[in-house]
Amino acid sequence: MIKASFISRATELGFKPGSPSDPNETLAEIVESRIPTYWEAFPGLLVNAAEGGEFSPAATAALLDESGKVALNQLFLVALGLYEALGEHFSWRRRLFPDLPARQVSGLAARLERGEAVEAGGISLPAARLTAAFKRCRRSRGGLGASLLQLFTPRQTELIFKRLRGARLTKTEAEYFSRTIRPKVRALADEELHRLAVKLLG
């Protein structure tokens, strides 16, 4: 059963700036919706969810019936194929998707590079629409993530978003945040440094 609020929360994953309360639930509801527009945006929404630090493929799959699980897995493959076709590399890819067949991903990437449509759950997903939707989602996620990546590694940026969401860090993550990320954040909070940056840009 699709909840009435899922469109607004899906929007928060990429159609406009914002942080979803539960990206796993939102992505599961997008799969259940079978709305092509949202399936075309799935690769971009997936990136935004993964960067938020709360996404789990298993947790999303657990919310779906068997046909939904099959469609979700196919959408994961399409997403990874699109990333490969576009030359996008994400630090969380191997950690979150260690078992997805590389040959199948590469095959989808090759088809997308040729501008062909691919399929998930019986729905045709044109290469051009997948690419356009991905770029829209990444732009709408906004300048904050892009700005952070100028100063922090992708993994550090992921932990920053996780902390901003109020999510619990593991012991290892908390220690890493305190030791490596916090000093940089403290420097960014320095008012004199901010004034200097503004002056240099002026």
C-alpha positions as CSV (number, residue, x, y, z in Angstrom):
1,M,0.0,0.0,0.0
2,I,1.5,3.3,-1.1
3,K,1.3,6.0,1.5
4,A,0.0,9.4,0.4
5,S,3.1,11.2,1.6
6,F,5.6,9.2,-0.4
7,I,5.7,11.7,-3.3
8,S,6.7,14.6,-1.0
9,R,9.3,12.4,0.7
10,A,10.6,11.2,-2.6
11,T,11.0,14.8,-3.6
12,E,13.1,15.3,-0.5
13,L,15.5,12.7,-1.8
14,G,16.3,14.6,-4.9
15,F,13.5,16.6,-6.5
16,K,14.2,19.5,-4.1
17,P,16.6,20.0,-1.2
18,G,15.8,18.2,2.0
19,S,16.4,15.2,4.1
20,P,14.0,12.3,4.2
21,S,13.0,10.8,7.6
22,D,13.5,7.2,6.3
23,P,15.2,6.8,2.8
24,N,14.7,3.0,2.9
25,E,10.9,3.4,3.2
26,T,10.8,6.2,0.6
27,L,12.7,4.1,-1.9
28,A,10.6,1.1,-1.2
29,E,7.4,3.1,-1.8
30,I,8.9,4.4,-5.1
31,V,9.4,0.8,-6.2
32,E,5.9,0.0,-5.2
33,S,4.5,3.0,-7.1
34,R,5.7,1.7,-10.5
35,I,5.6,5.3,-11.7
36,P,8.1,5.5,-14.6
37,T,9.1,9.1,-13.8
38,Y,10.2,8.1,-10.3
39,W,11.8,4.9,-11.6
40,E,13.8,7.0,-14.0
41,A,14.9,9.2,-11.1
42,F,15.8,6.2,-9.0
43,P,19.6,6.3,-9.7
44,G,19.8,9.9,-8.6
45,L,17.6,9.3,-5.5
46,L,19.7,6.3,-4.6
47,V,22.9,8.4,-4.5
48,N,21.2,11.0,-2.3
49,A,19.9,8.3,0.0
50,A,23.3,6.6,0.2
51,E,25.1,9.9,0.9
52,G,22.7,10.5,3.8
53,G,24.2,7.6,5.6
54,E,20.9,5.8,6.6
55,F,20.3,3.8,3.4
56,S,20.5,0.0,3.5
57,P,19.7,-2.2,0.5
58,A,18.5,-5.0,2.9
59,A,16.3,-2.6,4.9
60,T,14.7,-1.4,1.7
61,A,14.1,-4.9,0.4
62,A,12.6,-6.0,3.7
63,L,9.7,-3.5,3.1
64,L,8.8,-5.1,-0.3
65,D,7.0,-8.3,-1.4
66,E,8.8,-10.8,-3.6
67,S,8.0,-9.0,-6.9
68,G,9.0,-5.7,-5.3
69,K,12.4,-7.2,-4.3
70,V,13.0,-8.4,-7.8
71,A,12.2,-4.9,-9.2
72,L,14.4,-3.3,-6.6
73,N,17.4,-5.4,-7.5
74,Q,16.9,-4.6,-11.1
75,L,16.7,-0.9,-10.3
76,F,20.0,-1.3,-8.3
77,L,21.6,-2.8,-11.4
78,V,20.3,-0.1,-13.7
79,A,21.6,2.6,-11.2
80,L,25.0,1.1,-11.1
81,G,25.1,0.7,-14.8
82,L,24.2,4.3,-15.2
83,Y,26.9,5.4,-12.8
84,E,29.4,3.4,-14.8
85,A,28.1,4.8,-18.1
86,L,28.4,8.4,-16.8
87,G,31.8,7.8,-15.2
88,E,30.5,8.5,-11.7
89,H,32.3,6.9,-8.8
90,F,31.0,6.7,-5.3
91,S,32.8,5.5,-2.2
92,W,29.8,3.6,-0.9
93,R,29.2,1.5,-4.0
94,R,31.3,-1.6,-3.1
95,R,30.3,-1.4,0.5
96,L,26.6,-1.3,-0.2
97,F,26.5,-3.5,-3.3
98,P,29.4,-6.0,-3.0
99,D,27.4,-8.9,-4.6
100,L,25.8,-7.4,-7.7
101,P,27.3,-9.0,-10.8
102,A,29.8,-6.7,-12.4
103,R,29.3,-8.3,-15.8
104,Q,25.6,-7.5,-15.7
105,V,26.3,-3.9,-14.6
106,S,28.8,-3.5,-17.4
107,G,26.3,-4.8,-19.9
108,L,23.7,-2.3,-18.8
109,A,26.3,0.5,-18.9
110,A,27.2,-0.4,-22.5
111,R,23.6,-0.3,-23.5
112,L,23.1,3.1,-21.8
113,E,26.3,4.5,-23.4
114,R,24.8,3.5,-26.8
115,G,21.6,5.4,-25.9
116,E,19.4,2.4,-25.6
117,A,16.6,1.8,-23.2
118,V,17.0,-0.7,-20.3
119,E,14.3,-2.5,-18.4
120,A,13.4,-3.0,-14.7
121,G,10.3,-4.7,-13.4
122,G,8.8,-4.7,-16.9
123,I,9.1,-0.9,-17.3
124,S,11.2,0.5,-20.1
125,L,13.7,3.2,-18.9
126,P,15.2,5.2,-21.8
127,A,18.9,6.1,-21.5
128,A,18.3,9.8,-22.2
129,R,15.6,10.1,-19.5
130,L,17.6,8.2,-16.9
131,T,20.6,10.5,-17.5
132,A,18.5,13.7,-17.4
133,A,16.7,12.6,-14.3
134,F,20.0,11.7,-12.6
135,K,21.5,15.1,-13.4
136,R,18.3,16.9,-12.1
137,C,18.4,15.0,-8.8
138,R,22.1,15.7,-8.3
139,R,21.7,19.4,-9.0
140,S,18.6,19.7,-6.8
141,R,20.4,18.0,-3.9
142,G,22.3,21.2,-4.1
143,G,25.4,23.1,-3.5
144,L,26.0,21.9,0.1
145,G,27.1,18.4,-0.9
146,A,29.2,19.7,-3.8
147,S,30.8,22.3,-1.5
148,L,31.6,19.8,1.1
149,L,33.3,17.6,-1.4
150,Q,35.7,20.4,-2.2
151,L,37.0,20.1,1.4
152,F,36.2,16.6,2.5
153,T,36.5,13.1,1.0
154,P,33.3,11.4,-0.1
155,R,33.3,9.2,3.0
156,Q,33.8,12.2,5.3
157,T,31.0,14.0,3.5
158,E,28.8,10.9,4.1
159,L,29.5,11.0,7.8
160,I,28.8,14.7,8.0
161,F,25.4,14.2,6.4
162,K,24.8,11.3,8.8
163,R,25.6,13.5,11.8
164,L,23.4,16.3,10.5
165,R,20.5,13.9,10.3
166,G,21.0,13.0,14.0
167,A,21.8,9.4,13.1
168,R,23.9,7.4,15.5
169,L,27.5,6.9,14.5
170,T,29.3,3.6,15.2
171,K,32.2,3.8,17.6
172,T,34.7,3.7,14.8
173,E,32.8,6.4,12.9
174,A,32.5,8.6,16.0
175,E,36.2,8.3,16.7
176,Y,37.1,9.1,13.1
177,F,34.7,12.1,13.1
178,S,36.2,13.5,16.3
179,R,39.8,12.9,15.1
180,T,39.7,13.9,11.5
181,I,36.5,15.7,10.6
182,R,35.8,17.9,13.6
183,P,39.1,19.9,13.4
184,K,38.2,20.9,9.8
185,V,34.6,21.8,10.8
186,R,35.9,23.9,13.7
187,A,38.2,25.8,11.3
188,L,35.2,26.4,9.0
189,A,33.3,27.8,11.9
190,D,36.0,30.4,12.6
191,E,34.5,33.8,11.8
192,E,37.9,35.4,10.9
193,L,38.5,32.6,8.4
194,H,35.0,33.2,6.9
195,R,35.7,36.9,6.6
196,L,39.1,36.2,4.9
197,A,37.4,33.8,2.4
198,V,34.8,36.4,1.5
199,K,37.5,39.0,1.1
200,L,39.6,36.7,-1.2
201,L,36.5,36.0,-3.3
202,G,35.7,39.7,-3.6
